Amino acid sequence: MKRNTGQDRNVTQNWKPATQAIRGGTMRSEFGETSEALFLTSGYAYDCAGDAAARFAGEQVGMTYSRLQNPTVQMLEERIALLEGAEACRTMASGMAAMTAALLCQLEAGDHLVAGRAAFGSCRWLTDTLLPKFGINATIIDARDPQQFEDAVRPNTKVFFFETPANPTMDVVDLEAVCAIAKKHGIVTVVDNAFATPVLQRPLDFGADVVAYSATKMMDGQGRVLAGAVTGSAAFINDVLLPFTRNTGPTLSPFNAWVVLKGLETLDLRIMRQSENALKVARFLEGRVPRVNFPGLPSHSQHNLAMRQMKAAGPIFSLEVDGGRKQAHALLDALQLIDISNNIGDSRSLMTHPSSTTHSGVAEEKRIEMGVNEGMLRLNVGLEDPDDLIADLDQALRAAGL
Ligand SMILES: *Cc1c(COP(=O)(O)O)cnc(C)c1O
């Protein structure tokens, strides 16, 4: 076999993350290409009918159909698994496909889960609307307090589901404490790690069982494609998740997988620089608006916890103005450099008003309960020069009367 046609996990898992991000999972074809090949194929041909039968029987290694396997997708899955320190990974067509699969594959009628109240709007739709239709009920808690997880546990509780930091309130969950509670009760912890990525935070190291991603965000990092991923033990991925995804088909396109593979090569560089830029911008805003919710700031009530479990605070935070939706929209409308956009993780700075965009589908009383008020804005700080971003915010704040 040629060098790098296939990799030995015993070797690659000892590489440092920066090496894994560039080389992890690489499989070279007979042409010896240096950049990963893009295999746009839905099917595979066999040398003989017996080979086809053997592959379907699982007796021969090889691919059968791109809903099940694809070389480009497989390279990405191995790379994400290595970065996460997970035994296995399966990618999905989007972050929401990943969250839905990670929950539905292991829950059934009569089961109960405990979920953090501060969450991405569609994640709240899963716990509040979709799962109850199938007889799976959730208790929604303030995930900043580990005791609330303990108090919500019932005999039929199967899953803890939360994000940290959470979108867009930036609530931080104590991973070690919450995972310990889950372990004690035999509960599976599913962490949505979209805001941190494995560069900043590896929930498995704190005892989590399953880590799920919107790879649309920091992993692509340049606002190009939708993608998702679920990582965990080989037993969970192969025996619990795979039967669900192979048959329901939330499969990632090889093209999108290839784009994310390229994105991962610069993930560490981008997220560290964007975290630095975000801190500069947040420090500026701290003196100008009533509230900045950013765990990277020493003034944040969960700063010490965040810095204990994260390498840096990431590129995203929220801020609050007192003048409600009117003033928040006025600030957005005055921006000249930063785009009004609800995406995050992009190398461009983007700002949105969650209560009228990402969280507009969440009922008003639930928005208020989770801390998403009408004066809240969420900012994704990109790779532009932070001085230009501060100048843009400065003039927009003045235009909005701040
Ligand atoms: C964006 C996001 C999702 C959904 O991901 P998509 O790729 O848009 O489907 C889920 N959770 C969090 C925390 C997100 O930011």
The ligand as a Gaussian input file, in Angstrom:
#p B3LYP/6-31G(d) Opt

LIG

0 1
 C      -26.173000      27.037000      13.970000
 C      -26.371000      26.198000      15.155000
 C      -27.073000      24.991000      15.058000
 C      -27.700000      24.527000      13.765000
 O      -26.753000      24.285000      12.768000
 P      -27.103000      24.350000      11.196000
 O      -25.819000      23.964000      10.559000
 O      -27.522000      25.759000      10.905000
 O      -28.216000      23.396000      10.944000
 C      -27.227000      24.237000      16.206000
 N      -26.701000      24.630000      17.385000
 C      -26.017000      25.786000      17.511000
 C      -25.464000      26.171000      18.837000
 C      -25.830000      26.608000      16.401000
 O      -25.159000      27.754000      16.541000

